[in-house]
Amino acid sequence: MRIRATVVAVTGALALSAFVVPAAQAAAAPDVTFTKVTVNNGKPIVARAAATTSVPVTYTFKHAEGLDISSDKLLTGPALYVGASLSVDNIRLIGDEPGTCTATSSTTASCKGFIDLHAGGDEANLRNTDARTWKVGAIALTEEDGVKTQSGLGTTQIKFHSKLNTDATPEPVRKGATITVKGTLTRANWDTSKYTGYVNAPVTLQFKKKGATTFTTVKTIKAGAAGALKTTVKATVDGTYRFAFAGSSTTAPINAVGDVIDVK
């Protein structure tokens, strides 16, 4: 028998369509203890402006001897929250489906699941204030609607996806002449489902000489209005210019595709 229900966060955003949190908890919570939760392979979560980002999560749990952990009897999954502890009232981000678990002994199981972040659309559960560090917890639900939440299973970051481009002119250019390098740094805006300029962000201009394998930093500038970038350099040798953004506490790093300059 499939357990039908929905966990709805206090904001009204869709959470986990396969879970249920009944108004009155008559059934006993399942005797499950979660361990070893790893979100996105330990890397920050990067979400685009208007898309669903499905973040892989692995976890294990211990359970009472004799507990039926088959998928139609026990549902489990990771959850992100803020506040002192995880409860059914402050679950904000969770998977659209429960995790898939395999018994590793009579009292342990190993699981794989997802946290699904929806930017834009009717199921949106991200807003700009969510670019921050989150606490990681987990939830378990039995067929009888007993539910358990567990807090303090680690932390993870959610960051804005960023975009960056580079355009160096003129091409070709005379040796000793001025090269103008322009670009734009933008990042996801989950409130509008668009990309907007990242004003005042520090961006480095990098150069790779023809035949070389690595870029070196030429200078650092700050993005202006609408994320616009503009600077000048003197033409010396053939090579490739690119802008690079190292990232911030809220925004993912990115290196632009380079623009090749032919110096005559």
For each residue, the residues with C-beta under 8 A, 3 or more apart:
1: 72 143
2: 72
3: 18 19 20 72 75 141 143 145
4: 20
5: 18 19 20 21 22
6: 14 15 16 17 19 20
7: 15 16 19 20 21 88 91 94 139
8: 12 13 14 15
9: 12 13 15 90 91 92 125
10: 89 90
11: 92 125
12: 8 9
13: 8 9 92 118 123 124 125
14: 6 8 17 96 118 123 125
15: 6 7 8 9 19 91 92 93 94 125
16: 6 7 19 77 94 95 96 97 98 139
17: 6 14 96 97
18: 3 5 75 96 97 98
19: 3 5 6 7 15 16 75 77 94 98 139 141 147
20: 3 4 5 6 7 141 145 147
21: 5 7 88 147
22: 5 25 26 145 147
23:
24:
25: 22 29 145 146 147
26: 22 145
27: 142 144 145 146
28: 144 146
29: 25 140 146 147 148
30: 63 67 74 140 141 142 146 147 148
31: 63 64 67
32: 61 62 63 67 74 76 140 148 150
33: 61 62 63 150
34: 37 59 60 61 76 138 140 150 153
35: 59 60 61 62 153
36: 58 59 60
37: 34 57 58 59 78 136 138 153 154
38: 41 42 57 58 59 154
39: 42 45 55 57 78 115 136 154 156
40: 43 44 45 55 56 57 156
41: 38 56
42: 38 39
43: 40
44: 40 156 157 158 159 252
45: 39 40 53 55 115 117 156 157 158 159
46: 53 159 160 161 252
47: 51 53 117 119 126 158 159 160 161 188 190
48: 51 53 119 161 188
49: 119 120 161 188 189 190 192 193 194 195
50: 119 120 121 193 194
51: 47 48 119 120
52: 116 117 118 119
53: 45 46 47 48 116 117 119
54: 114 115 116 117
55: 39 40 45 114 115 116 117
56: 40 41 112 113 114
57: 37 38 39 40 77 78 95 99 112 113 114 115
58: 36 37 38 110 111 112 113
59: 34 35 36 37 38 76 78 99 111 113 138 153
60: 34 35 36 104 108 109 110 111
61: 32 33 34 35 76 101 108 109 111 138 140
62: 32 33 35 107 108
63: 30 31 32 33 67 69 107 108 109
64: 31 67 107
65: 106 107
66:
67: 30 31 32 63 64 74
68: 73 74
69: 63 73 74 101 103 109
70: 73 74
71: 74 75 98 100 101
72: 1 2 3 143
73: 68 69 70 142 143
74: 30 32 67 68 69 70 71 101 140 141 142 143
75: 3 18 19 71 98 99 140 141
76: 32 34 59 61 98 99 101 111 113 138 139 140 141
77: 16 19 57 94 95 97 98 99 113 138 139
78: 37 39 57 59 94 95 99 113 115 136 137 138 153
79: 86 91 92 93 94 115 136 137 138 139 149
80: 91 92 93 94 115 134 135 136 137 156 158
81: 85 86 90 91 92 93 134 135 137 151
82: 90 92 134 135
83: 86 90 135
84: 151
85: 81 137 149 151 152
86: 79 81 83 90 91 135 137 138 139 149 150 151
87: 90 91 149
88: 7 21 91 139 147 149
89: 10
90: 9 10 81 82 83 86 87
91: 7 9 15 79 80 81 86 87 88 94 139 149
92: 9 11 13 15 79 80 81 82 125 130
93: 15 79 80 81 115 116 117 125 130 134
94: 7 15 16 19 77 78 79 80 91 115 116 139
95: 16 57 77 78 98 99 113 114 115 116
96: 14 16 17 18 114 116
97: 16 17 18 77 113 114
98: 16 18 19 71 75 76 77 95 113
99: 57 59 75 76 77 78 95 111 112 113 114
100: 71 111 112 113
101: 61 69 71 74 76 109 110 111
102: 109 110 111
103: 69 106 108 109
104: 60 108 109 110
105: 108
106: 65 103
107: 62 63 64 65
108: 60 61 62 63 103 104 105
109: 60 61 63 69 101 102 103 104
110: 58 60 101 102 104
111: 58 59 60 61 76 99 100 101 102
112: 56 57 58 99 100
113: 56 57 58 59 76 77 78 95 97 98 99 100
114: 54 55 56 57 95 96 97 99
115: 39 45 54 55 57 78 79 80 93 94 95
116: 52 53 54 55 93 94 95 96
117: 45 47 52 53 54 55 93 125 126 158
118: 13 14 52 121 123 124 125 126
119: 47 48 49 50 51 52 53 124 126 188 190 193
120: 49 50 51 124 190 193
121: 50 118 124 193
122:
123: 13 14 118
124: 13 118 119 120 121 127 190 193
125: 9 11 13 14 15 92 93 117 118
126: 47 117 118 119 130 158 190
127: 124 130 190 191
128: 131 189 190 191
129: 132
130: 92 93 126 127 134 158 190
131: 128 158 159 160 250 251
132: 129 157 158 250
133: 155 156 157
134: 80 81 82 93 130 155 156 157 158
135: 80 81 82 83 86 151 152 154 155
136: 37 39 78 79 80 153 154 155 156
137: 78 79 80 81 85 86 149 150 151 152 153
138: 34 37 59 61 76 77 78 79 86 149 150 153
139: 7 16 19 76 77 79 86 88 91 94 147 148 149 150
140: 29 30 32 34 61 74 75 76 147 148 150
141: 3 19 20 30 74 75 76 145 146 147 148
142: 27 30 73 74 145 146 147
143: 1 3 72 73 74
144: 27 28
145: 3 20 22 25 26 27 141 142
146: 25 27 28 29 30 141 142
147: 19 20 21 22 25 29 30 88 139 140 141 142
148: 29 30 32 139 140 141
149: 79 85 86 87 88 91 137 138 139
150: 32 33 34 86 137 138 139 140 153
151: 81 84 85 86 135 137
152: 85 135 137
153: 34 35 37 59 78 136 137 138 150
154: 37 38 39 135 136
155: 133 134 135 136
156: 39 40 44 45 80 133 134 136
157: 44 45 132 133 134 249
158: 44 45 47 80 117 126 130 131 132 134
159: 44 45 46 47 131 247 250 251 252
160: 46 47 131 187 188 189 190 250 251 252
161: 46 47 48 49 187 188 252
162: 185 186 187 188 198 245 247 251 252 253 254
163: 184 185 186 187 195 254
164: 183 184 185 186 203 243 244 245 254 255 256
165: 183 184 243 256 257
166: 181 182 183 241 242 243 256 257 258 259
167: 181 182 183 259
168: 171 179 180 181 182 241 259 261
169: 173 179 180 182
170: 173 177 179
171: 168 259 260 261 262
172: 261 262 263 264
173: 169 170 177 179 235 261 262 263 264
174: 177 235 263 264
175: 235 236 263 264
176: 234 235 236
177: 170 173 174 234 235
178: 232 233 234 235
179: 168 169 170 173 232 233 234 235 241 261
180: 168 169 230 231 232
181: 166 167 168 205 229 230 231 232 233 241 243 259
182: 166 167 168 169 228 229 230
183: 164 165 166 167 203 228 229 230 243 256
184: 163 164 165 197 223 226 227 228 229
185: 162 163 164 197 198 201 203 223 227 229 243 245
186: 162 163 164 195 196 197 198 227
187: 160 161 162 163 195 196 198 251 252
188: 47 48 49 119 160 161 162 195
189: 49 128 160 192 193 194 195 196
190: 47 49 119 120 124 126 127 128 130 160 193
191: 127 128
192: 49 189 196
193: 49 50 119 120 121 124 189 190
194: 49 50 189
195: 49 163 186 187 188 189
196: 186 187 189 192 226 227
197: 184 185 186 223 225 226 227 228
198: 162 185 186 187 201 223 227 245 251
199: 223 224 225 226 227
200: 222 223
201: 185 198 222 223 227 245 248 251
202: 220 221 222 245 246
203: 164 183 185 220 221 222 223 229 243 244 245
204: 217 218 219 220 221 243 244 245 246
205: 181 217 218 219 220 221 231 233 241 242 243
206: 215 216 217 218 241 242 243 244
207: 215 216 218 233 239 240 241
208: 212 213 214 215 216 239 240 242 258
209: 212 237 238 239
210: 237 238 239 240
211:
212: 208 209 239
213: 208
214: 208
215: 206 207 208 240 242 244 258
216: 206 207 208
217: 204 205 206 220
218: 204 205 206 207 233 241
219: 204 205 231 233
220: 202 203 204 205 217
221: 202 203 204 205 229 230 231
222: 200 201 202 203
223: 184 185 197 198 199 200 201 203 227 228 229
224: 199 227 228 229 230
225: 197 199 228
226: 184 196 197 199
227: 184 185 186 196 197 198 199 201 223 224
228: 182 183 184 197 223 224 225
229: 181 182 183 184 185 203 221 223 224 243
230: 180 181 182 183 221 224
231: 180 181 205 219 221
232: 178 179 180 181
233: 178 179 181 205 207 218 219 241
234: 176 177 178 179
235: 173 174 175 176 177 178 179 261 263
236: 175 176 263
237: 209 210 263
238: 209 210 260 261 262 263
239: 207 208 209 210 212 260 261
240: 207 208 210 215 258 259 260 261
241: 166 168 179 181 205 206 207 218 233 258 259 261
242: 166 205 206 208 215 255 256 257 258 259
243: 164 165 166 181 183 185 203 204 205 206 229 255 256
244: 164 203 204 206 215 253 254 255 256
245: 162 164 185 198 201 202 203 204 251 253 254 255
246: 202 204 253
247: 159 162 251 252 253 254
248: 201 251
249: 157
250: 131 132 159 160
251: 131 159 160 162 187 198 201 245 247 248
252: 44 46 159 160 161 162 187 247
253: 162 244 245 246 247
254: 162 163 164 244 245 247
255: 164 242 243 244 245
256: 164 165 166 183 242 243 244
257: 165 166 242
258: 166 208 215 240 241 242
259: 166 167 168 171 181 240 241 242
260: 171 238 239 240
261: 168 171 172 173 179 235 238 239 240 241
262: 171 172 173 238
263: 172 173 174 175 235 236 237 238
264: 172 173 174 175
